[in-house]
Amino acid sequence: MTPTVRVRFAPSPTGYLHIGGVRTALFNWLFARHHGGQFILRIEDTDASRSTNESIDEILASMTWLGLDWDEGPFRQTERQSIYKEKVDRLIREDKAYPCFCTKDELDQKRKEAQTKGLKPKYDGTCRNRTDRPEGVPFVIRFKVPLKGAVMINDLLRGNVVFQNEELDDLIILRTDGTPTYNFVVVVDDGDMEITHVIRGDDHLSNTPRQALLYDGLGLPRPEFAHISMILGSDKTRLSKRHGATSVLAYRDMGYLSDTLINYLARLGWSHGDQEIFTRQEMIKYFSLEKVTTSA
């Protein structure tokens, strides 16, 4: 029996929802609706210093105006801290993670030495096999990445993408203040929420091998990945505020119709023959990742 498709849109509430984010949400929503699956909304608010309730309200208002209804959520990562702690503790017990006591100055020195030798800067594993635990010294928790071999990602849009493990380092999964990091909580949440497909911008492609190894380490099935090209401005750089109005609600306030914006964004990277204007039902009927291009 084919498992039910479950996808998620997981914005960070550090500002308004821009149209690049909406296109990602739209492709996830269309994929879920086309396959009769579920579309989950998750708020990735682990960056406490930048996340605001105002941004969350703006994201929800934007999604509602656009008609991108969600089946579950919105879930907030700040409300799931006990789950993350249990997973970290488990990785430590299984010798898949360890405390790292290296200071910022020590890490900076290691980075400079690597650059001097013409090597890619990365953590050298100083604390990987350390047995003592200095009292009163701040530490992070790092996940042990295999020293040899490679990670292969079968991207639904880009084919097989291979990353050598020696190019990766033991990533931090818990900061000195006890808060979990982005790459870690994303994997825990996707596994816990039984996400089957991760459709996101190609700026996340470099995170994927680390996340894939975390799925394996936690004994979770890897979802299917599809990395779509980001929307670029006229100067070929990532769309940002300097390119003009990119907030969804700004377009609403200027009098644009939500269906118009949705139709325009759907056509940025996806097509169905020569048709240019679609109803929502037509988009749902025809949408397929096979018709999504990877050109920016």
Phi, psi and omega in degrees: 000129180289128181294151179294133178294129177226118179238167181219153168242126189228076180284154173265130184276059181250013181169192181284164176277116182266170188290336174296318177295322180296319180298321176296315178299318182297315180296322176294316181297315180295320180298316179296313183293322180298322184264005181067032183258199181245144178245116186254137177253125182230132179262115183268085188251035180287340177277083187298330184288339184244341183283140179225152176293330178298319179293322178298314179300321181291321178297313181295320178295321180295314180297320180294315180298323181282348180077022178267079185285146181248152183268331179220148180103193003284132175268145179242130182296330180295343179266005185238022185299323181296327178294316181295319181298319180297321180291321177297313180301322180294317179298323178294316179300324183273009179060034176255356179211160185206157176283140178240123184259005181299134180276167178300318179298320179295319180292320177299319180295318178298321180295316180296319180297320179295316180296323178297325180274001181075021180261157176290125181297127175200161181295135187268005175079024182309316185264005186302317182247020181290138183254336180273155178231096181302134180283139176075007180261124179300147179213158171250169174250128179248145176268134181283116176268137178306139183281338181232172178088194184211160175250125178250126177252123176269086182285131184293343179252331188246000181078202182284126176241125186249134177237128178281132182298330181293344176276347182262161173235173181290103189285148178284128178248344177219127182280173181297333180274005177088004179269142181282157181267165184305305185302327181285309185293328178300315181293314179300314182294314181298322178291315182295326182268006176056045178290129182264331182223131176251108179250115187206175182292152182288355173291348178265359183301322181292338177282339192298317180298321179295317179293322179299318179294326177292319175305313181297315182296327180270000180071031182253144176291138177287137174284170171282143180246143173217114183255111182272152180290144178287155174280127182254155175279181182297338179267012177069017175255163182303135182302130181213184183301329184292347178273003180113200184291114177240357176287136180301313183291338175295321178292322176299314183291338177276358175100005178291148175274142182298321180296326178295314180295318179297316181297318180297314183291326178298325182280354176273085178110351178227146179212161174220095183062221179261003182294136182246333181243129183231146166279168178301316183295325177293319177301313180299318183294317188265346188296136179204139177296335179297340180260007178268130180267160179254005177280142183287000000 
